Amino acid sequence: MHRSMISALLLLLACPPKPTSELSMPEAPSSPYPETRRVDVVDDYHGTPVPDPYRWLEDSEDSEVRTWIEAQNALTNSYLNTIPERETIRERMTQLWDYERYSSPSQRNGKYFWSYNDGLMNQSVLYTAEDPSAEGTVLLDPNTFSEDGTVALAGTYLNEDATAMVYSVSDAGSDWKTFHLLDVETGEKLPDTLTNIKFSGATWAIDGSGFWYTAYAAEDANQEDLEAVNKAPKLWWHTLGTDQSEDTVVYERPGDPDWSFSSSRTEDGRYHLIYGRKGTESKNQLMVRDLKGDGSVKELIMEFDAYYYVLGNDGPIVYIETDLDAPKGRVIQVDLRKPDRKHWKEVLPEGEDKLRSVSLFGNKMVVSTLKDATSQVRVLDLKSGKELSAVDLPGLGTVWGFGGRRDATETFYTFSGYLSPGSIYRYDIATGESTLFRAPGISMNADDYEVKQQFYASKDGTQVPMFLVHKKGMELDGTNPTYLYGYGGFDISITPRYSTVNRVWLEMGGVVAIANLRGGGEYGADWHDGGRLKNKQNTFDDFIAAAEWLVENDYTSPEKLAISGRSNGGLLVGACMTQRPDLFGAALPGVGVLDMIRFNKFTIGWAWESDYGSPEDPELFPVLYSYSPYHNVKAADYPATMVTTGDHDDRVVPGHSFKFAAELQNQHTGTDPVLIRIETRAGHGAGKPTHLTIAEWTDQWAFLVKELDITLPEDFGPK
């Protein structure tokens, strides 16, 4: 998504456990878990004492914490090693992962570019050719970046004539990126190397002389400190062939360290567009530089009252996608010569469905919307807004692509659904015809499975959609192992697409349930607002209601129900399992935001205050404290839990997971295991090599096989 938000914790003495064939909590007072030292740390928030007994676990590089990590991983591995089905799951997961995958081609100056993975490559390879159907030549192979596959290609940015490319590299999943330059013609690496970059692309000047990017001053970067707060980035200009020390600042706000910047330029090269944001909220400012004028920054929109994204221009007339006075989105026209709001004109009014993306081709708009979390695509006349045609999609699913220049005659898009691996289509802009360009290297017998969308009532009566996927003919007898997934935050929409991981679960006889919770973006700004700040509890209520519906309608039972989510979804799982431990048989909180009182004190966590609020705010502190998973762990019988995180996660720092797991192990009164799986040389998830991804999901499915007492079908396994 072009406007997806940049969404953006360890000092204990551990005793390594002895290998055990089964982890259980004995009646005796001894614990099967590594000893985790508690400290007497109490903070005062607005007169409320807030204990933090595992504060020392926030320093992931401390030697005592490293010892604790080793002990916890040893315990988790000893447990997983006792599960006989684990190897069969790994073999089938690996087999299903092993198929050819391509990205949609993009075109620039007669050259096509796409990524390719033969199936089990740790990182996809970038190819180029003059014909998108050709075999192509390798332009960049990230598998050569490191021996273990943990250094990844994070982004590519071509200049106007496709002769040079900026590419960004991430080490061990870090949000910190290094920019390198590549000569596209020769494939040779250029000497330019730029560092201290986070959450930034590269915007080339039309003449190829250089590019704009966002980075931190060296003294503000603190890349070696995985927990350090990052604020006050600046927008820089880099001249090709020069050292980064010579780069100049184009825009900064010294008095507003919470602001961040990104940029783009119009296709004709005239206007440089600067977007200013506070945190991750879907509202931004828009500033414009006329590069044919004096190049000064003109503040066009500064109110932070909506999101504004420039789609393209006809001279001084710019087309902007926005949700100003339109929670589901619309398109307006602004004349930069008369920028006052009274002169703005509406091109595409708000519709019934959420506006997801808009692309401009000639005098046409390709408009993608979400109807109940599934994609629909229409082609409209740019001048009148009249619908010309609809893009006929192969079913309920998700499309992405439709990129290209204003004068393009073709574009490409990818379609995927729960039972449909991603297929690439070529779209003829003049005729409106879609043709299959490249089929995936694997298929799925959709006749064996059923996909349906169910609406259910949340606690306050709000109707919430949920997708259900399972084998046809499945009995609704309350015994089906069910995997319930959710996210519900940051205006992000969870839409149908194929997943090898979910396919393995389906073959294991399980039900996949995916709830589209408030806080997400499925129905526009109102849906997002309904699950953030003081309304955040609605997100948890929606998820709990989904679980209750599954039980009440005999899809499953609490002892057969697992819940899962990552990042903000990890918060979701942590909050729901502490509020309703009786409702779930297992919980898989991944890289979660689990300490809602200190989340804003690390790396980019302060930016999430737009969704969560600040604990320093006396009105929002009690809201955060009421659901903060770490602070709401009490003595109780919790579901079997396996927390997952990466020791190099510099977005949601691993101390969140460390502290939550330690408190769960301390307070748990039941016999089900509470484990933590800590991946080393891994971050928040982006760029994770294939072999580590397969290993992580194998372990999670094996954990659920044991804890939900699943008997695998006789025909399950490698084929």
C-alpha positions in Angstrom: 0.0 0.0 0.0 1.4 3.4 -1.0 0.3 5.0 2.3 0.7 2.1 4.7 1.9 3.5 7.9 5.3 3.1 9.0 4.2 1.1 11.6 6.7 1.0 13.5 12.5 -5.2 25.9 16.6 -8.4 30.2 19.2 -8.5 33.7 18.5 -11.9 35.1 20.1 -15.0 36.5 18.9 -18.1 34.7 19.5 -21.7 35.6 19.6 -23.9 32.5 17.0 -26.6 32.8 17.6 -30.3 32.6 16.2 -32.0 29.5 12.7 -33.3 30.1 10.3 -35.4 28.2 7.3 -33.4 29.3 6.9 -30.0 30.9 4.3 -29.8 33.6 3.8 -27.8 36.7 4.2 -30.1 39.7 2.2 -29.5 42.9 5.5 -29.0 44.8 6.6 -25.4 45.0 9.6 -26.0 42.7 9.4 -24.6 39.2 10.3 -26.4 35.9 11.3 -23.0 34.5 14.7 -21.2 34.5 15.0 -19.0 37.6 14.2 -15.5 36.7 15.4 -12.9 39.2 12.7 -10.3 40.3 13.7 -6.8 41.3 12.0 -4.2 43.3 11.3 -1.6 40.7 8.2 0.5 41.0 7.3 3.6 38.9 4.7 6.2 39.8 2.3 7.1 37.0 -0.1 9.9 38.0 -0.2 8.6 41.6 -0.5 4.9 40.6 2.4 2.6 41.6 3.4 0.4 38.7 5.7 -2.5 39.6 8.2 -3.7 36.9 9.9 -6.8 38.5 11.7 -7.8 35.3 13.0 -4.4 34.2 16.5 -5.8 33.9 15.4 -8.0 31.0 15.1 -5.0 28.8 18.8 -5.0 28.0 19.1 -7.8 25.5 22.9 -7.5 25.1 23.6 -7.9 28.9 25.5 -11.1 29.7 23.0 -12.1 32.4 20.1 -11.7 29.9 22.0 -13.7 27.3 22.3 -16.5 29.8 18.6 -16.3 30.4 17.9 -16.5 26.7 20.1 -19.6 26.3 18.3 -21.3 29.3 14.8 -20.5 27.9 15.7 -21.7 24.4 17.1 -24.9 25.9 13.9 -25.5 27.8 11.8 -24.8 24.7 13.9 -27.0 22.5 13.8 -29.9 25.0 10.1 -29.7 25.0 9.7 -29.5 21.2 12.1 -32.4 20.8 9.6 -34.7 22.5 6.9 -34.1 19.9 7.1 -37.0 17.3 4.9 -35.2 14.8 7.3 -32.3 14.6 9.5 -33.8 11.9 6.5 -34.8 9.7 5.2 -31.2 9.9 8.6 -29.8 9.0 8.9 -32.1 6.0 5.4 -31.2 4.7 6.0 -27.5 5.4 9.2 -27.6 3.5 7.7 -29.5 0.6 4.8 -27.1 0.2 7.1 -24.1 0.5 9.2 -25.4 -2.4 7.5 -23.8 -5.4 8.5 -21.1 -7.9 7.3 -17.6 -6.9 7.5 -14.4 -8.9 6.5 -10.8 -8.2 4.5 -8.7 -10.7 6.9 -7.1 -13.3 7.4 -3.4 -13.2 8.5 -1.5 -16.2 10.8 1.5 -16.6 12.3 2.9 -19.9 11.9 -0.4 -21.8 13.2 -2.6 -19.1 11.2 -5.0 -16.8 12.1 -5.9 -13.3 10.8 -8.7 -11.0 11.8 -10.9 -8.2 12.0 -14.7 -8.3 12.4 -17.4 -5.7 12.9 -21.0 -6.8 11.1 -22.2 -3.7 13.6 -22.6 -0.8 15.9 -19.7 -1.5 16.4 -17.8 1.7 16.0 -14.5 -0.2 14.3 -13.8 -3.6 16.5 -12.7 -6.5 16.0 -9.6 -8.6 15.9 -10.1 -12.4 15.7 -7.8 -15.4 14.9 -8.2 -19.1 13.5 -6.2 -22.0 10.7 -8.8 -22.3 8.8 -9.7 -19.1 8.2 -13.2 -20.5 12.0 -13.8 -20.9 14.1 -15.8 -18.5 15.9 -12.6 -17.6 19.3 -11.9 -16.1 20.2 -11.6 -12.5 20.5 -8.0 -11.4 20.9 -8.6 -7.7 21.1 -11.8 -5.6 20.6 -11.1 -1.9 21.6 -14.7 -1.1 25.2 -13.6 -1.6 24.9 -11.0 1.1 25.5 -13.4 3.9 26.2 -17.1 4.4 23.2 -17.7 6.7 20.7 -15.7 4.7 19.9 -13.2 7.4 21.0 -10.1 5.4 18.1 -9.1 3.2 17.2 -6.8 0.3 14.7 -4.3 1.8 13.9 -2.1 -1.2 14.9 -1.0 -4.7 14.5 2.4 -6.3 15.3 3.0 -10.0 16.2 6.3 -11.5 14.2 7.8 -14.4 15.9 6.0 -17.3 16.6 2.8 -15.3 20.3 3.1 -15.6 21.0 3.2 -11.9 19.3 1.8 -8.8 19.4 2.5 -5.1 18.9 -0.7 -3.1 18.6 -0.9 0.7 19.9 -3.7 2.8 18.8 -4.9 6.3 21.0 -7.0 8.6 19.3 -9.6 10.8 15.9 -8.1 10.3 16.8 -4.6 11.6 14.8 -1.6 10.7 18.1 0.2 10.1 19.0 0.2 6.4 22.1 0.8 4.4 21.7 2.2 0.9 24.0 1.0 -1.9 24.0 2.1 -5.6 24.0 -0.2 -8.6 24.8 0.4 -12.2 21.9 -1.4 -13.9 23.6 -1.5 -17.3 26.8 -3.3 -16.0 25.5 -4.8 -12.8 28.5 -3.2 -11.0 28.2 -1.8 -7.5 28.8 2.0 -7.3 30.9 3.5 -4.5 28.1 5.4 -2.8 27.1 3.9 0.6 24.6 5.6 2.9 23.8 4.7 6.5 21.7 5.9 9.5 18.5 5.3 7.5 15.2 4.0 8.8 11.7 3.8 7.2 12.9 5.6 4.1 12.9 5.0 0.3 14.9 7.0 -2.3 13.3 9.6 -4.6 15.4 10.2 -7.6 15.6 13.6 -9.4 14.4 13.3 -12.9 17.9 14.0 -14.3 19.4 11.2 -12.3 21.9 13.5 -10.6 20.9 12.3 -7.1 18.0 11.5 -4.8 16.2 12.5 -1.6 16.0 10.2 1.4 15.2 10.3 5.1 17.9 9.6 7.7 19.1 10.5 11.2 22.1 12.6 11.9 25.0 10.3 13.0 24.7 11.5 16.6 20.9 10.6 16.7 21.2 7.2 15.1 22.5 4.9 17.9 22.4 1.9 15.7 24.5 -0.2 18.1 21.9 0.2 20.8 18.9 -1.9 19.9 16.6 -0.2 22.4 17.6 3.5 21.8 14.8 5.9 21.0 15.0 7.3 17.5 13.6 10.8 16.9 14.2 13.9 14.7 14.9 12.5 11.3 15.8 14.8 8.4 15.1 14.8 4.7 18.5 14.8 2.8 19.7 15.2 -0.7 22.5 13.0 -2.0 24.4 13.8 -5.1 25.4 10.7 -7.1 29.1 9.8 -6.7 29.8 11.9 -3.5 30.3 10.8 0.1 27.4 10.9 2.4 29.2 13.5 4.6 28.6 15.9 1.8 24.8 15.4 1.7 22.6 18.4 2.5 19.5 18.7 4.5 16.4 19.7 2.5 13.9 19.8 5.3 13.9 19.3 9.0 11.8 20.4 12.0 14.2 20.8 15.0 11.4 21.9 17.2 9.2 18.9 16.3 11.3 15.8 16.9 8.2 13.5 16.7 7.8 14.4 13.0 9.0 12.1 10.3 9.3 12.7 6.6 9.0 10.8 3.3 9.0 12.1 -0.2 8.1 11.5 -3.8 8.1 13.5 -7.0 5.7 14.0 -9.8 6.3 12.0 -13.0 7.1 15.1 -15.0 10.0 15.9 -12.5 8.7 19.3 -11.7 7.3 18.9 -8.1 9.1 17.4 -5.2 6.5 16.3 -2.6 7.3 16.1 1.1 5.0 14.2 3.5 5.2 15.0 7.2 3.8 12.6 9.8 3.5 12.4 13.6 3.8 8.8 14.7 1.9 6.2 12.7 -1.4 7.9 12.5 -3.1 8.0 9.0 -2.9 11.7 8.9 -0.1 13.7 7.2 1.0 17.1 6.0 1.9 17.9 2.4 4.6 20.2 1.3 5.6 21.0 -2.2 8.8 22.2 -3.9 8.6 23.5 -7.4 11.9 22.3 -8.9 11.5 24.6 -11.9 11.2 27.5 -9.5 13.3 28.4 -6.6 13.0 25.0 -5.0 11.8 26.4 -1.7 9.4 24.3 0.5 5.8 25.5 0.2 3.5 24.3 3.0 0.3 23.2 1.2 -1.5 21.2 3.9 -0.2 21.4 7.5 -3.3 20.5 9.7 -2.8 16.8 10.3 -6.6 16.5 9.7 -6.6 13.6 7.2 -4.3 11.6 5.0 -3.2 13.1 1.6 -1.3 11.2 -1.1 -0.5 12.7 -4.5 -1.4 10.3 -7.2 -0.2 12.4 -10.2 -0.4 15.7 -11.9 -1.3 17.5 -15.1 1.0 20.5 -14.8 0.0 22.4 -11.7 -3.1 20.3 -11.3 -2.5 17.5 -8.8 -4.7 14.6 -8.0 -4.8 13.7 -4.3 -6.3 10.7 -2.5 -7.6 11.7 0.9 -10.0 10.8 3.6 -10.8 14.4 4.4 -14.5 14.5 5.2 -14.7 11.0 3.7 -13.8 8.2 6.2 -13.7 5.6 3.4 -11.6 7.8 1.1 -12.0 9.9 -2.0 -10.0 11.7 -4.7 -9.7 15.5 -5.1 -8.1 17.9 -7.5 -5.9 20.8 -6.3 -4.5 23.6 -8.4 -1.1 24.5 -7.0 -1.6 28.0 -8.3 -4.8 28.4 -6.2 -4.1 26.0 -3.3 -6.8 27.4 -0.9 -9.3 24.8 0.1 -12.2 26.7 -1.4 -10.8 25.9 -4.8 -10.4 22.1 -4.3 -12.5 20.0 -6.6 -13.8 16.4 -6.0 -12.9 13.9 -8.7 -14.0 10.7 -7.1 -16.5 10.9 -4.2 -16.6 8.7 -1.2 -18.3 5.4 -1.9 -19.8 2.6 0.2 -16.5 0.7 0.3 -13.1 1.5 1.6 -10.8 3.1 -1.0 -7.6 1.0 -0.9 -5.5 2.4 -3.8 -5.7 4.5 -6.9 -3.4 4.4 -10.0 -3.5 6.9 -12.9 -3.0 5.8 -16.5 -3.6 8.3 -19.3 -7.1 9.7 -18.5 -8.1 6.7 -16.5 -8.1 5.8 -12.8 -7.7 2.2 -11.7 -9.5 2.1 -8.3 -9.1 -0.7 -5.9 -11.6 -0.9 -3.0 -12.3 -3.2 -0.1 -15.8 -4.7 0.2 -16.0 -6.6 3.5 -12.2 -7.0 3.4 -12.1 -8.4 -0.2 -10.7 -6.6 -3.2 -12.8 -5.1 -6.0 -11.2 -3.1 -8.9 -12.9 -0.6 -11.3 -11.6 1.6 -14.1 -12.9 5.2 -14.1 -12.5 8.2 -16.4 -10.1 10.6 -14.7 -11.9 13.8 -15.8 -15.5 12.8 -15.1 -15.1 10.0 -12.5 -17.5 7.9 -14.6 -17.0 4.1 -14.4 -15.7 2.6 -17.6 -15.3 -1.0 -16.7 -14.7 -3.4 -13.8 -11.7 -5.7 -13.6 -13.0 -9.3 -13.4 -11.3 -11.0 -10.6 -11.2 -14.8 -10.2 -12.8 -14.9 -6.8 -12.8 -13.5 -3.3 -9.3 -12.4 -2.5 -6.8 -9.7 -2.6 -5.1 -7.9 -5.5 -2.0 -5.8 -5.5 0.0 -4.1 -8.3 -1.5 -1.9 -11.0 1.7 0.2 -11.0 3.1 2.1 -14.0 3.6 5.4 -15.8 0.9 7.7 -17.0 1.6 6.7 -20.6 1.6 3.0 -20.0 -0.4 0.7 -22.2 -0.3 -2.3 -19.8 0.1 -3.0 -16.2 0.4 -6.1 -14.0 -1.4 -7.2 -10.9 -1.3 -10.3 -8.6 -4.4 -12.0 -7.2 -4.4 -14.3 -4.3 -7.1 -15.9 -2.0 -7.1 -18.3 0.8 -7.2 -21.3 -1.6 -5.5 -19.5 -4.5 -1.7 -19.1 -4.6 -0.7 -15.7 -6.2 -1.3 -15.6 -9.9 0.0 -12.7 -12.0 -2.2 -11.0 -14.6 -1.4 -8.6 -17.4 -4.0 -5.9 -17.8 -4.4 -4.1 -21.1 -5.4 -0.5 -20.2 -7.0 0.3 -23.6 -9.2 -2.8 -23.9 -9.7 -3.5 -20.2 -8.7 -7.2 -20.8 -6.9 -9.2 -18.1 -4.9 -12.3 -19.2 -3.1 -14.7 -17.0 0.6 -13.9 -17.3 2.2 -16.2 -14.9 0.6 -19.0 -12.8 2.1 -20.0 -9.4 4.3 -23.1 -9.3 1.9 -24.8 -7.0 -1.9 -25.3 -6.9 -4.5 -26.2 -4.3 -7.6 -28.3 -4.8 -10.2 -25.8 -3.8 -12.9 -28.4 -4.1 -11.6 -30.0 -1.0 -12.0 -26.9 1.1 -14.6 -24.3 2.0 -14.2 -20.6 2.5 -16.9 -18.4 3.9 -17.3 -15.1 5.6 -19.3 -14.9 8.8 -20.5 -11.8 10.6 -20.9 -12.0 14.4 -21.9 -9.6 17.1 -19.2 -8.1 19.3 -19.8 -7.2 23.0 -21.4 -3.8 22.1 -23.4 -5.3 19.2 -21.1 -4.2 16.4 -21.1 -6.7 13.5 -17.6 -7.9 12.8 -16.6 -10.1 9.8 -14.6 -13.3 10.1 -13.3 -15.6 7.4 -13.5 -19.3 8.0 -11.5 -21.9 6.0 -11.7 -25.7 6.5 -12.2 -29.0 4.8 -15.5 -29.6 3.2 -17.8 -31.9 5.1 -16.2 -31.1 8.4 -18.5 -32.0 11.4 -19.5 -29.2 13.7 -19.1 -31.2 16.8 -16.9 -28.9 18.9 -13.8 -31.0 18.5 -12.1 -29.3 15.6 -8.6 -27.8 16.3 -9.0 -24.1 15.4 -6.5 -21.4 14.7 -7.9 -17.9 15.3 -5.8 -15.0 14.0 -6.2 -11.3 14.4 -4.4 -7.9 14.2 -6.8 -5.0 14.7 -4.6 -1.9 14.6 -2.8 1.0 12.8 -5.4 1.2 10.0 -4.0 -2.1 8.5 -6.5 -4.3 6.6 -6.2 -8.1 6.9 -7.4 -9.5 3.6 -7.5 -13.0 2.0 -4.4 -14.4 0.5 -2.7 -17.8 0.2 -0.4 -19.0 3.0 1.7 -22.1 3.0 1.6 -22.0 6.8 -2.2 -22.0 6.8 -2.4 -24.7 4.2 -0.3 -27.0 6.4 -2.8 -26.4 9.2 -5.7 -27.1 7.0 -4.1 -30.4 5.9 -3.6 -31.2 9.6 -7.4 -31.1 9.9 -7.6 -27.7 11.4 -9.9 -24.7 11.0 -8.4 -21.3 10.0 -10.4 -18.3 11.4 -9.4 -14.7 10.6 -11.3 -11.9 12.3 -11.3 -8.4 10.8 -11.2 -6.4 14.1 -11.8 -2.8 14.8 -8.6 -0.8 14.9 -7.8 -2.1 11.4 -8.6 -0.4 8.1 -11.1 -2.7 6.5 -13.9 -0.2 6.7 -12.0 3.1 6.7 -11.2 5.7 9.3 -14.2 5.1 11.5 -13.4 1.4 11.8 -9.8 2.3 12.7 -10.9 4.9 15.3 -13.3 2.3 16.8 -10.3 0.3 18.0 -7.7 2.8 19.1 -6.9 5.1 22.0 -9.8 5.0 24.5 -11.5 2.5 22.2 -8.8 -0.1 22.2 -10.7 -2.5 24.3 -13.1 -2.9 21.4 -10.4 -4.7 19.5 -10.0 -7.3 22.3 -13.8 -7.6 22.7 -14.1 -8.3 19.0 -11.5 -11.0 19.2 -13.0 -12.6 22.3 -16.5 -12.5 20.7 -15.0 -14.3 17.6 -13.7 -17.1 19.9 -17.1 -17.3 21.7 -18.9 -17.5 18.4 -16.7 -20.4 17.2 -17.4 -22.3 20.5 -21.1 -21.5 20.6 -21.5 -22.7 17.0 -19.6 -26.0 17.6 -16.7 -25.3 15.3 -14.4 -25.9 18.3 -14.2 -25.8 22.1 -11.9 -23.8 24.4 -9.5 -26.8 24.8 -9.2 -27.0 21.0 -8.9 -23.3 20.3 -5.5 -21.5 19.7 -5.2 -17.7 19.2 -2.3 -16.0 17.4 -1.1 -12.6 16.3 2.1 -10.8 15.7 3.3 -7.3 16.7 0.2 -5.3 17.5 -1.5 -8.8 17.1 0.9 -10.0 19.8 -0.6 -7.4 22.1 -4.1 -8.7 21.0 -3.2 -12.2 22.1 -1.6 -11.1 25.3 -4.5 -8.9 26.3 -7.2 -11.6 25.5 -5.4 -14.4 27.2 -5.0 -12.4 30.4 -8.6 -11.2 30.3 -10.1 -14.6 29.4 -7.6 -17.4 30.1 -10.5 -19.9 30.3 -11.5 -19.3 26.7 -8.4 -20.7 24.9 -6.4 -23.9 24.8 -3.3 -22.3 23.5 -1.8 -18.9 22.7 0.9 -17.8 20.3 1.8 -14.1 20.9 4.5 -13.2 18.4 6.9 -10.2 18.6 4.2 -8.5 20.7 3.8 -5.1 22.2 3.2 -6.4 25.7 4.3 -3.7 28.1 1.9 -0.8 27.4 3.5 1.4 30.1 7.0 1.5 28.6 6.5 0.8 24.9 7.2 4.4 24.0 10.7 4.4 25.6 12.3 2.2 23.0 13.3 2.7 19.3 10.3 3.8 17.3 7.7 2.9 20.0 6.9 6.5 20.7 5.3 6.7 17.2 2.6 4.2 18.2 1.1 6.7 20.6 -1.2 7.7 17.8 -2.9 4.3 18.1 -2.3 3.6 21.7 -2.0 6.9 23.5 0.7 7.8 25.9 1.1 6.5 29.4 2.3 10.0 30.3 -1.3 11.2 29.5 -3.3 11.0 32.7 -6.5 10.3 30.7 -5.0 7.4 28.7 -2.7 5.9 31.3 -5.6 4.1 33.1 -6.8 2.7 29.7 -3.3 1.4 28.8 -2.8 0.0 32.3 -6.2 -1.8 32.3 -5.2 -4.0 29.4 -1.3 -4.0 29.3 -0.6 -7.8 29.1 2.6 -7.7 31.3 0.8 -5.8 34.0 -2.3 -7.9 34.0 -0.8 -11.3 34.5 -2.2 -12.6 37.8 -2.1 -15.9 39.5 -4.3 -18.0 37.1 -4.4 -21.1 35.0 -3.3 -19.8 31.6 -3.6 -21.6 28.3 -0.5 -23.4 26.9 1.6 -20.5 25.6 4.6 -20.2 23.3 5.9 -16.6 23.0 8.0 -15.9 20.0 10.5 -13.1 19.4 13.8 -12.2 17.8 16.8 -11.1 19.8 17.6 -8.4 17.2 14.1 -7.0 17.0 14.6 -3.2 17.0 11.0 -2.3 16.3 9.1 -4.2 19.1 12.2 -4.8 21.2 12.4 -8.3 22.7 12.2 -7.1 26.3 8.4 -7.0 25.8 8.3 -10.7 25.2 11.0 -11.5 27.8 9.2 -9.7 30.6 5.8 -11.1 29.7 7.0 -14.7 29.5 8.9 -14.3 32.8 5.8 -13.0 34.6 3.6 -15.8 33.0 6.0 -18.4 34.2 6.0 -16.9 37.7 2.2 -16.5 38.0 0.9 -19.6 36.1 -0.9 -22.0 38.4 -1.8 -24.7 35.8 0.0 -27.6 34.3 0.2 -26.4 30.6 3.6 -25.1 29.5 4.5 -21.5 29.2 7.5 -21.2 26.9 9.4 -18.6 24.9 11.1 -19.3 21.6 13.8 -16.7 20.9 15.3 -16.6 17.4 18.8 -15.3 17.3 20.0 -13.2 14.3 16.4 -12.2 13.7 14.3 -9.1 14.0 10.6 -8.2 13.7 10.0 -10.4 10.7 10.8 -8.6 7.5 13.7 -10.2 5.6 13.7 -13.4 7.6 15.3 -16.2 5.6 13.1 -19.0 4.4 14.8 -21.7 6.5 14.2 -19.7 9.7 10.6 -19.1 8.8 9.9 -22.7 8.1 11.6 -23.7 11.4 9.5 -21.2 13.4 6.2 -22.2 12.0 7.0 -25.9 12.3 7.6 -25.4 16.0 4.4 -23.5 16.5 2.3 -26.1 14.7 4.1 -28.9 16.6 3.3 -27.1 19.9 -0.3 -26.9 19.0 -0.4 -30.6 18.0 0.7 -31.5 21.5 -1.2 -28.9 23.5 -4.5 -29.2 21.6 -4.2 -33.0 21.5 -4.4 -33.2 17.7 -4.3 -36.5 15.9 -2.9 -35.9 12.5 -4.9 -37.4 9.5 -3.4 -40.6 8.2 -2.6 -39.1 4.9 -0.8 -36.0 6.3 2.8 -35.7 5.4 5.1 -35.2 2.4 3.5 -36.4 -0.8 
